[in-house]
Amino acid sequence: MFVPLLWGKPLHLWLGIVLMVLVTLQILSGKRLIKLPFSFHKRNAMFIALVAVVHAFFGLGIWFFNFPIK
């Protein structure tokens, strides 16, 4: 198992940035600072969970199991 590079950076780094944007969007839509339908809020939460699991898999793999970054 290895962590792929995307534009010169490891994939888990990009997933962390995407996760930060998604969580910010989730907070803003939950506080109703931006008006989005509740169905978007629910789908966004599921997508956050999916991205977080993949992000954690690669991050923990690098840290504890020495996944090479290629």
CYANA upper distance limits for C-alpha pairs under 8 A (distance plus 0.5 A):
  1 MET  CA     67 PHE  CA      6.67
  1 MET  CA     68 PRO  CA      8.01
  2 PHE  CA     67 PHE  CA      5.55
  2 PHE  CA     68 PRO  CA      5.45
  2 PHE  CA     69 ILE  CA      6.23
  2 PHE  CA     70 LYS  CA      7.11
  3 VAL  CA     10 PRO  CA      6.92
  3 VAL  CA     11 LEU  CA      6.93
  3 VAL  CA     12 HIS  CA      8.16
  3 VAL  CA     58 PHE  CA      7.04
  3 VAL  CA     62 ILE  CA      8.36
  3 VAL  CA     67 PHE  CA      7.04
  3 VAL  CA     68 PRO  CA      6.74
  3 VAL  CA     69 ILE  CA      5.22
  3 VAL  CA     70 LYS  CA      6.69
  4 PRO  CA     10 PRO  CA      6.45
  4 PRO  CA     11 LEU  CA      6.28
  4 PRO  CA     69 ILE  CA      6.52
  4 PRO  CA     70 LYS  CA      5.77
  5 LEU  CA      9 LYS  CA      5.73
  5 LEU  CA     10 PRO  CA      4.95
  5 LEU  CA     11 LEU  CA      6.17
  5 LEU  CA     69 ILE  CA      7.38
  5 LEU  CA     70 LYS  CA      6.41
  6 LEU  CA     10 PRO  CA      6.61
  6 LEU  CA     11 LEU  CA      6.44
  6 LEU  CA     14 TRP  CA      8.44
  9 LYS  CA     13 LEU  CA      7.32
  9 LYS  CA     14 TRP  CA      8.00
 10 PRO  CA     14 TRP  CA      7.56
 10 PRO  CA     69 ILE  CA      7.18
 11 LEU  CA     15 LEU  CA      6.72
 11 LEU  CA     58 PHE  CA      8.44
 12 HIS  CA     16 GLY  CA      6.62
 12 HIS  CA     54 VAL  CA      8.43
 12 HIS  CA     55 HIS  CA      5.70
 12 HIS  CA     56 ALA  CA      8.37
 12 HIS  CA     58 PHE  CA      6.39
 12 HIS  CA     59 GLY  CA      6.69
 13 LEU  CA     17 ILE  CA      7.02
 14 TRP  CA     18 VAL  CA      6.76
 15 LEU  CA     19 LEU  CA      6.46
 15 LEU  CA     51 VAL  CA      7.21
 15 LEU  CA     52 ALA  CA      8.35
 15 LEU  CA     54 VAL  CA      8.45
 15 LEU  CA     55 HIS  CA      6.23
 16 GLY  CA     20 MET  CA      6.67
 16 GLY  CA     52 ALA  CA      8.44
 16 GLY  CA     55 HIS  CA      7.07
 17 ILE  CA     21 VAL  CA      6.90
 18 VAL  CA     22 LEU  CA      6.66
 19 LEU  CA     23 VAL  CA      6.56
 19 LEU  CA     48 ILE  CA      6.94
 19 LEU  CA     51 VAL  CA      7.12
 19 LEU  CA     52 ALA  CA      7.33
 20 MET  CA     24 THR  CA      6.65
 21 VAL  CA     25 LEU  CA      6.67
 22 LEU  CA     26 GLN  CA      6.55
 22 LEU  CA     44 ASN  CA      7.69
 22 LEU  CA     48 ILE  CA      7.00
 23 VAL  CA     27 ILE  CA      6.67
 23 VAL  CA     48 ILE  CA      7.62
 24 THR  CA     28 LEU  CA      6.69
 25 LEU  CA     29 SER  CA      6.55
 26 GLN  CA     30 GLY  CA      6.40
 26 GLN  CA     41 HIS  CA      6.90
 26 GLN  CA     44 ASN  CA      7.30
 26 GLN  CA     45 ALA  CA      7.73
 27 ILE  CA     31 LYS  CA      6.55
 28 LEU  CA     32 ARG  CA      6.59
 28 LEU  CA     33 LEU  CA      5.72
 28 LEU  CA     34 ILE  CA      6.39
 29 SER  CA     33 LEU  CA      6.54
 29 SER  CA     34 ILE  CA      5.77
 29 SER  CA     35 LYS  CA      6.87
 29 SER  CA     36 LEU  CA      6.67
 29 SER  CA     41 HIS  CA      7.23
 30 GLY  CA     41 HIS  CA      7.56
 32 ARG  CA     36 LEU  CA      8.19
 36 LEU  CA     40 PHE  CA      7.08
 36 LEU  CA     41 HIS  CA      8.00
 37 PRO  CA     41 HIS  CA      7.41
 38 PHE  CA     42 LYS  CA      6.91
 39 SER  CA     43 ARG  CA      6.71
 40 PHE  CA     44 ASN  CA      6.40
 41 HIS  CA     45 ALA  CA      6.77
 42 LYS  CA     46 MET  CA      7.04
 43 ARG  CA     47 PHE  CA      6.74
 44 ASN  CA     48 ILE  CA      6.54
 45 ALA  CA     49 ALA  CA      6.82
 46 MET  CA     50 LEU  CA      6.86
 47 PHE  CA     51 VAL  CA      6.65
 48 ILE  CA     52 ALA  CA      6.42
 49 ALA  CA     53 VAL  CA      6.71
 50 LEU  CA     54 VAL  CA      6.97
 51 VAL  CA     55 HIS  CA      6.46
 52 ALA  CA     56 ALA  CA      6.44
 53 VAL  CA     57 PHE  CA      6.55
 54 VAL  CA     58 PHE  CA      6.87
 55 HIS  CA     59 GLY  CA      6.56
 56 ALA  CA     60 LEU  CA      6.28
 57 PHE  CA     61 GLY  CA      6.40
 58 PHE  CA     62 ILE  CA      6.65
 58 PHE  CA     67 PHE  CA      8.41
 59 GLY  CA     63 TRP  CA      6.73
 60 LEU  CA     64 PHE  CA      6.17
 60 LEU  CA     65 PHE  CA      7.70
 61 GLY  CA     65 PHE  CA      5.34
 61 GLY  CA     66 ASN  CA      6.65
 61 GLY  CA     67 PHE  CA      5.93
 62 ILE  CA     66 ASN  CA      5.24
 62 ILE  CA     67 PHE  CA      5.16
 62 ILE  CA     68 PRO  CA      7.52
 63 TRP  CA     67 PHE  CA      8.35
